[in-house]
């Protein structure tokens, strides 16, 4: 699908071009309800909006939704193939490996922070293996789990690997 067509579909659903699938679904449902039943919102323009025009709008909304659904499914498939290719090159998940993965997928740290409610500085410390700057192990374990889930990785494998480094650092710190 070309960029212009994609932008037009987002415009039909009254959404920005970077909207997520849940946002698209919500907009679709809202617009379907708005144009398919009597609405107080449309009351001021009811005389100007014929039933034929409403039907045309509903068809445009349906087409935009169906095409975006196909687009997102294809994108998800491509995303999963990229993940598999990158994961096959990583033997052990530490901070730099997580960063490599994130950057390869072109994901910004802020996106992960917003989705997981983990502060950006904690995510940076995870990626740099700066264990001393991270909170207690139980919180760090949770952060790594959520980070792994966001990247569609096996959370158990990632947490087990990452926490090995954390535990080695902790033992070394407390030996002194």
SULLIN-V688211 format. One record per backbone hydrogen bond with DSSP energy under -0.5 kcal/mol. NH is the residue of the N-H (numbers start at 1). CO is the residue of the C=O. If there is no record, write none. Layout:
nh = (NH	NH)
co = (CO	CO)
This chain:
nh = (6	7	8	9	10	11	12	13	14	15	19	24	25	26	27	28	29	30	31	32	33	34	35	36	37	43	45	46	46	48	49	50	54	55	56	57	58	59	60	61	62	63	64	65	66	67	68	69	70	71	72	73	74	75	76	77	78	79	80	81	82	83	84	85	86	87	88	89	89	90	91	94	98	99	100	101	102	103	104	105	106	107	111	112	113	114	115	116	117	118	123	124	125	126	127	128	129	130	131	133	134	139	140	141	142	143	144	145	146	147	148	149	150	151	152	153	155	158	159	160	161	162	163	164	164	165	166	167	168	169	170	171	172	173	174	175	175	176)
co = (2	3	4	5	6	7	8	9	11	10	16	20	21	22	23	24	25	26	27	28	29	30	31	32	33	39	42	42	43	45	45	48	50	51	52	53	54	55	56	57	58	59	60	61	62	63	64	65	66	67	68	69	70	71	72	73	74	75	76	77	78	79	80	81	82	83	84	85	86	87	89	92	94	95	96	97	98	99	100	101	103	102	108	108	109	110	111	112	113	113	119	120	121	122	123	124	126	125	129	130	131	136	136	137	138	139	140	141	142	143	144	145	146	147	149	148	153	154	155	156	157	158	159	160	161	161	162	163	164	165	166	167	168	169	170	171	172	172)
